Amino acid sequence: TFSLGVLFQSIYLKYNSILLIITLHCLVNYFGTYKRYLFKFVDNSNETYSINDFITTFILIFLFTLFIIIPLSYLLIRKELKNNTWHNN
């Protein structure tokens, strides 16, 4: 959620379009909600998750955010950052 929030905020600052963010958010919600219908061959109703699964997932999301989302966000808004006076002080 945090990663998508950072990415959506950067896209909003770059394009200044709330409709674009709403559309992207709707698409994320749609595919997140209906993924079980898209991937019917996966049956994970009997699976249990351990703390190791949680830690592994957390580390992967953290690394994805650190190395993909944050640099991508910076590339999207670097021009806006350079134009702001608060950034130069």
Residue pairs with C-beta under 8 A, 6 or more apart in sequence:
2 65
3 61
3 64
3 65
3 69
4 28
6 65
6 69
6 70
6 73
7 69
7 72
7 73
8 21
8 24
8 25
9 73
10 72
10 73
10 74
10 76
10 77
11 20
11 21
11 24
11 76
12 18
12 20
12 21
13 76
13 77
13 80
14 76
14 77
14 80
31 38
36 42
74 81
81 87
82 88
